[in-house]
Amino acid sequence: MSFSPRLAPHMTKIPSNPIFHLLPKLNEPGFISFAAGAPDTDTFPSEDITKIANDLLTNDPGVILQYGSTEGYPPARRAMADMISGYGLSPDPDEIIVTTGGQQSIDILCKILIEPGDVALVESPTYSAALQILKSHRALPIPIESDEYGVIPEDLEDKIKVLTPKFVYLIPTFKNPSGTTISEERRAAAAEITGRHGVLLIEDDPYRDLRYEGPHIPAIKSFDRTGNVIFLTSTSKILCPGLRVGAAYVPKSLTSVMSVAKQAADMHSATLPQAIVSEFISRKLLDPHIDRICAANKKKLDIMLGAISGCFPKNVQTTSPQGGLFIWCACPGGADTGALLERAIEQKVAFIPGEQFFADGTGHNTLRLNFSNAKTSDIAKGIEVLGRVLSENV
């Protein structure tokens, strides 16, 4: 007889990320995956990272391998502040908390803000891990109505008035999962509405630098007039995810309480990855690296969009993003993309069904495609397979 711990009831209602269930299949020979939201491994700057790591461990191992500051390795705080300054913002390094990936920032903020039953307003669809985090803290995520330009300001304000949310969570640029971008007008409106009502707005913008065409749009934080907008970013998508270096740009009034909450989680993020990232930025390697990955990603995006145009049924709607890592597809209303995934897997192709990205449990007819992590030579072949699956079932 095996021991069975008594779980907190709310944990039984939080689904696991389906990508982890797919991993055994994805490692099979000949399998084509559009599932994981991962960057192209061929673009990782492994030689630069190896040289930087060797330099750091040769020159200052006592600092790099010792316990560090909860708020972050000081050069990394300065480097992340410099990176964010390139977005038209003006962070002080003392307003930067370095985190273990961007996702930890969301968890820490929930830890210090959320009480059971608190409402958080989110886009529909939104980042599935953010929904997992909210539910693990027993928050109630409520979707805001959106269209192709982002959240609808009137609905945002109405829900703030009625529901008194603890915060609003938005992914403004090339959103995971849909690849869509909130317009400049809607960004300004979101900052104004939340500021006027005294509601915190969390702006999660890790895909901003992955723009392949069109002009950059000012961050929501740039429209902040009351100090209510927190800006989150990460190097996972623009450098490599294995280093797990993210950053939160927060008011100084929050840095101490966030530090306490982070101490309870991991004391501090690993110093060596922070130091590698700070050196990568300070040695002026980041901008040319981003240019290279944008060129590689755009090539793959164009191939996938072209294949979709030729292979998918006309009743399947797809986004055509200007950047990021994802294409979003909506099948006719009665479709079940969970069932479609099973049929696709039989033919060694994978995607992510869309239901997990919706706070209200809808989205059964939607799916997410990642174009960056597949081999260029496999994209058209995999889309052709999915086109047949969709044609036969929707």
Helices and strands as residue ranges (DSSP letters): G 9-13, H 18-26, E 32-33, G 41-43, H 46-59, H 61-64, H 74-85, G 93-95, E 96-100, H 102-113, E 119-122, H 128-136, E 140-143, E 146-147, E 150-151, H 153-163, E 167-170, H 184-197, E 200-204, G 220-223, E 229-234, G 241-243, E 245-249, H 252-266, H 271-282, H 286-311, E 317-318, E 326-330, H 337-346, E 349-350, E 352-353, G 355-357, E 366-370, H 376-393
